[in-house]
């Protein structure tokens, strides 16, 4: 019996994951090592905990993976599209496979961020500190794991996807127009921040404009729409893009 042939989009996703695997692994090794060091430092008697015993350190950690994923997204099309197309993969299958990669990595990153909250809670409880979140979220405590996961999953997907749009813009057009597209490509990430009403955007909306977050069901629907728009914009940019020897 012949072995069942895998879908081309599956092959794209697998190859991209294999290509970037050590980049993702090394990033998290360094990232987690830094915050473990912070945790050990906070647990020493040498450190004056005043002013730090009510603010989550892990909460502010999400900015780093968001920017990291955006950078990987920028590189995705310029570094990978030509090689896949030259090996017979269609642009459509590249987009589908790339979307699988964005979804998978966003979920993995969200799981890691989710796991960090109860660990931080344990560290704070050992020191008799009271853990408080600085910014608004769709979750209100570190034991609401589902809320933590979905918030970071949506955010990571949006930043990864926005970076992908930037890279696709430079691959499709000359650099002058690519710069303009880069600015516009930040809108999906900002839209996701606005939909979730979390982090600095949530604080801005609630304190300055006095706008409260939509019901959770509405938030989820709007977040999925933003994700679909990201994939759709990449499809529009790449479906007929010419393969150039130089991307800029």
PyMOL commands that set and color helices and strands:
alter all, ss='L'
color gray80, all
select helices_A, chain A and resi 8-43+58-86+91-126+145-172+175-196+199-207+216-238
alter helices_A, ss='H'
color red, helices_A
deselect
rebuild
show_as cartoon
